Amino acid sequence: MISFEDRYESIVREIEKRRYKWRFTRLSFDDASQIILTKIFVKYYQYDERKGEFTHWLNKVISSALKNILRDNLTKFSRPCILKCPFNLGDNHCSYTKSGKQCEECPLFASWKKRKENHFNVQQSLPLESHIQEVHSIAGDFVDIESAKVEIDKEMKKRLKSSEFTIYKMLYIDNMEPEDVGRILKYKKAKNSSIPGYQIQLKLKKKFVELASLIIQEKGLA
């Protein structure tokens, strides 16, 4: 059997074919591709050459991994820390709070805990079978997600002030990092943040999320 190392370059090329369709701004494609690559590595020796071409098996694994990424990241009641928060250090760690944990010291986390944590816990406690329709509605391909993102971007441009849409475009269309946005717009750094204009961006992100949710409901994009 050909080793994983010998097929590494062709595997990466196959993953890269999905890049142009990636519109999921909460997670960069580079991060997603690393998750997918790890998944392929773990499952690699389950591939049986007698059951078909390697590329067919590979694409099934990639598609499955992409579904799982979307399922894990699109849960409606997940804590705000995963919404591309610049202070999210992974797991439950946070560089914003004094304790270094994702907790109620952060006002967004406190609001989530009060309003959505119970829903999140109930959702997490249910077996995956209970969510099978939701998982499939997320889509096996990215065509629906891509179309929805285009529609949301158009509506955002109509409904946001010009200055607000400039920041929205930088963060969610150009996929720029908050640090770069703050630097380009010449915002000042607050004492408790290394990101220029963090409070301004945080406030606008909350508005963007609320407006996007409204657009999704109005346009029937969910």
C-alpha positions in Angstrom: 0.0 0.0 0.0 1.2 3.5 -0.9 2.2 5.4 2.3 0.4 8.5 3.5 3.6 10.5 3.1 3.9 9.5 -0.6 0.3 10.7 -1.2 0.6 13.8 1.0 0.9 16.3 -1.8 -2.0 14.9 -3.8 -4.1 14.8 -0.7 -3.4 18.5 0.0 -4.2 19.4 -3.6 -7.6 17.7 -3.3 -8.4 19.6 -0.1 -7.3 22.9 -1.7 -10.0 22.4 -4.4 -12.5 23.4 -1.7 -10.9 26.7 -0.9 -12.6 28.8 -3.4 -16.1 27.7 -2.1 -15.2 28.4 1.6 -17.3 31.2 2.9 -17.4 30.2 6.6 -15.8 33.3 8.3 -15.8 31.9 11.8 -13.0 29.5 10.8 -10.3 30.1 8.3 -9.9 27.6 5.5 -6.3 27.0 6.5 -7.5 25.9 10.0 -10.2 23.8 8.4 -7.8 22.1 6.1 -5.5 21.1 9.0 -8.5 19.5 10.7 -9.4 17.7 7.5 -5.8 16.6 6.9 -5.6 15.2 10.5 -8.8 13.3 9.9 -7.5 11.8 6.7 -4.3 10.8 8.4 -6.2 9.0 11.2 -8.4 7.1 8.8 -5.8 6.5 6.1 -5.1 2.9 6.8 -8.8 2.0 6.7 -8.7 2.6 3.0 -9.0 -0.7 1.0 -7.6 -0.6 -2.5 -9.9 -3.4 -3.5 -13.0 -1.3 -2.9 -12.4 1.5 -5.3 -10.1 4.3 -6.3 -8.3 6.3 -3.7 -9.6 9.6 -4.9 -13.2 8.5 -4.4 -12.5 7.4 -0.8 -10.5 10.6 -0.2 -13.3 12.9 -1.3 -15.8 11.0 0.9 -13.6 11.6 3.9 -13.1 15.3 3.0 -16.9 15.8 2.5 -17.6 14.1 5.9 -15.0 16.2 7.6 -16.4 19.4 6.2 -19.9 18.5 7.3 -18.6 17.8 10.8 -16.8 21.2 10.9 -20.0 23.0 9.9 -22.1 21.0 12.4 -19.7 21.8 15.2 -19.4 25.5 14.4 -23.0 26.4 13.3 -24.8 25.3 16.5 -27.2 28.1 17.3 -26.5 28.4 20.9 -22.7 28.0 21.1 -20.9 30.5 23.3 -19.8 33.7 21.6 -16.1 32.8 22.1 -16.1 30.7 18.9 -17.4 33.6 16.8 -13.9 34.5 15.7 -13.3 36.2 19.0 -9.7 37.6 19.0 -9.3 36.7 22.7 -10.2 33.0 22.2 -7.0 31.0 23.0 -8.6 27.6 22.4 -10.4 25.2 24.7 -11.8 27.5 27.5 -8.9 29.9 27.6 -9.3 33.6 27.1 -6.8 36.5 27.0 -9.4 39.1 27.8 -10.5 38.0 31.3 -8.4 38.4 34.4 -8.9 34.7 35.2 -7.7 33.6 31.7 -10.9 31.6 31.3 -13.9 32.0 29.1 -16.3 33.2 31.8 -18.8 35.8 32.9 -16.0 38.4 33.3 -16.6 39.0 29.6 -20.0 40.8 29.0 -20.8 38.8 25.9 -20.1 35.5 27.7 -22.3 36.7 30.6 -25.1 37.5 28.3 -24.8 34.1 26.6 -24.8 32.3 29.9 -27.9 34.1 31.0 -29.9 33.7 27.7 -28.6 30.7 25.8 -26.5 28.3 28.0 -29.5 26.2 29.0 -30.5 25.8 25.4 -27.0 24.9 24.5 -26.8 22.2 27.2 -30.1 20.7 26.2 -28.9 20.6 22.6 -25.6 19.0 23.4 -27.3 16.3 25.6 -29.4 15.1 22.7 -28.1 12.2 20.5 -26.8 13.1 17.1 -29.8 11.3 15.5 -32.1 14.0 16.9 -30.2 16.5 14.8 -29.8 14.5 11.7 -32.2 16.7 9.7 -30.4 19.8 10.9 -27.0 18.4 9.9 -28.2 17.5 6.4 -29.8 20.9 6.0 -26.4 22.4 6.6 -25.6 20.8 3.2 -23.3 18.2 1.8 -21.9 20.9 -0.5 -21.2 24.6 0.0 -23.4 25.9 -2.8 -26.3 26.8 -0.5 -24.0 28.4 2.1 -22.2 30.3 -0.6 -25.4 31.7 -2.1 -26.7 32.6 1.4 -23.5 34.4 2.2 -23.7 36.5 -1.1 -27.3 37.4 -0.2 -26.3 38.4 3.4 -23.4 40.5 2.1 -25.8 42.4 -0.3 -28.3 43.1 2.4 -25.6 44.2 4.8 -24.4 46.8 2.3 -27.9 48.2 2.0 -28.7 48.3 5.8 -25.4 49.3 7.3 -23.9 52.7 7.4 -21.0 53.2 5.0 -18.4 53.2 7.8 -20.0 50.1 9.4 -20.0 48.2 6.1 -16.3 49.0 5.6 -15.5 47.1 8.8 -18.0 44.3 7.9 -16.3 43.9 4.5 -12.8 43.8 6.1 -13.8 41.2 8.7 -16.2 39.0 6.9 -15.6 39.4 3.1 -11.9 40.1 3.0 -11.4 37.9 6.1 -8.9 40.3 7.7 -7.7 39.9 11.2 -9.1 42.4 13.8 -5.6 43.7 14.5 -5.1 44.6 10.8 -8.5 46.3 10.6 -7.7 48.4 13.6 -4.3 49.3 12.3 -5.6 50.3 8.8 -8.5 52.4 10.3 -6.0 54.0 12.7 -7.8 53.1 15.8 -6.1 53.5 19.2 -5.4 50.6 21.6 -7.3 50.4 24.9 -5.4 49.6 28.1 -6.8 46.1 28.4 -6.4 45.1 24.7 -3.6 44.7 22.2 -6.1 45.2 19.3 -6.6 48.7 18.1 -10.3 49.7 18.3 -11.3 46.4 20.0 -14.3 47.8 21.7 -15.6 49.4 18.5 -15.1 46.1 16.6 -16.7 44.1 19.4 -19.8 46.3 19.4 -20.1 46.2 15.6 -19.6 42.4 15.6 -22.6 42.0 17.9 -24.7 44.2 15.5 -23.5 42.2 12.5 -24.5 38.9 14.1 -28.0 40.3 15.1 -28.6 41.8 11.6 -27.4 38.7 9.8 -29.8 36.6 11.9 -32.6 39.0 10.9 -31.7 38.8 7.2 -31.6 35.0 7.4 -35.1 34.9 8.9 -36.5 37.5 6.4 -35.0 35.9 3.4 -35.6 32.3 4.4 -31.9 31.4 4.2 -31.8 29.0 7.2 
